[in-house]
């Protein structure tokens, strides 16, 4: 494991997914249910910022694992030459964290606590929200959707589609010698790997689609036209939980895949 790019990335993914569950789940559930931010201005900035950072690290790590698996399976000899030094994967992991910290920095500087009327019969309740305009907030969320959902989804789908085609068409795994007595086992193993790869892309697409869709509907004013606020609150809670489901299920999927992948 010390010399494996994939396993080191899996450790990084596990850390990011654990941070998603630890930092996002408790405060977000309370926030969605009560529609009140109880944790003050400092945590409004830092906690929400690191929530975004942990999600970004998870998404970028998933994307890098897909690209790494693509080169390992489709171009095995080139992959081995490029990834022998351990410094390579350490640099990639550091780069992922730096990009995640910088990419989400607008949240750190823009978020603050404000008092505003909500749907309950109470005078005011506290919310954690950005100080910039609604249009700027919409642009920021569109950027997040493009770079943290659409682009990674295209890369994941493309890389794993090419991997599946490579595994399906060949009689043996790339880079391995031809052994007739193990061809059937390799074929069964190949199909299992293909199913796991499909599961990765499908779960990522399904789990992150609701929260991004809801954000677009909220910031474009579509949700304001709905008269049933209970439905909106329920949708927000479900969409956030779906993101945490993805972080919780990643270890299960990659546990099966890592045991069979080259």
C-alpha positions, 0 to 999 in steps of 0.5 A: 500500500505504501507504493500504490497511487490508488491506495494513497488516493483512497486514504485521502478520499476516506479523510475527505468523506469523513470530514464531509460527514463530521462537518456537514451532517450535524450542523446542516440537519439542525439548520435545515430543520430549524431554519436557524443558524445557532453557531455564530458568525465565526463558525458561519464563515469557517465551518461552512467554508471547510464543509465546501472544502471537504466536498471539493476534496472528495470530488477531486479525489474521485476524479483523479482516481478515475484518471489514474485507473484509466492510465493504469488499465488502458496505458499500463506501461506508461502509467507504471513509468510515470507513477513509480515515485511516491512523490508523484501521488503526494504532490497530487494530493497536496495539489487537490487540497490547495485547489480546494482551499483556494477555490472555496475561499469566497465562502470564507470572506463573504459569509456572515450571520444576518437576521431575517424573517422566516415562515414561522410566527417569530420576529427574526431568526439568524441565518448564515448567508453571503454578503454579496448580491443575489446575482453574485451568489447565483454566479458563484453557485453556477461556477460550483455546479460546472467545476464541482459537478458537471466537469468531474461527472464528464471526466468520471463517465469518460474515463470509466467508459473507456476502462469498461470498453478496454476490459470488455474487449480484451481476452486478458487484462492489459499488461498481463501474460496470456494464461489460458487456464485463468481466462475465465476467472479474468473475464468474471473479474473484469465484469465485476470491475465494470459494474463497480465503475458504473456504480461510482459514476451513477452514485456520484451523479444521483447523489449530487444532482438534487443539491445542485438543482435545488441551489439553481432553483433557489437562486433563480427565484423558482422556489420563491414561487412555491406556496408550500414551504414545508415541501421546500424545507423537506427537499433541502434536507433530502438533497443535503442527505444525498450528498452525505450518502455519497460520502458514506457509500464511497468506501463500500464501492472502492473496497470492492473495486480496489480488490480487483483492479490492476 
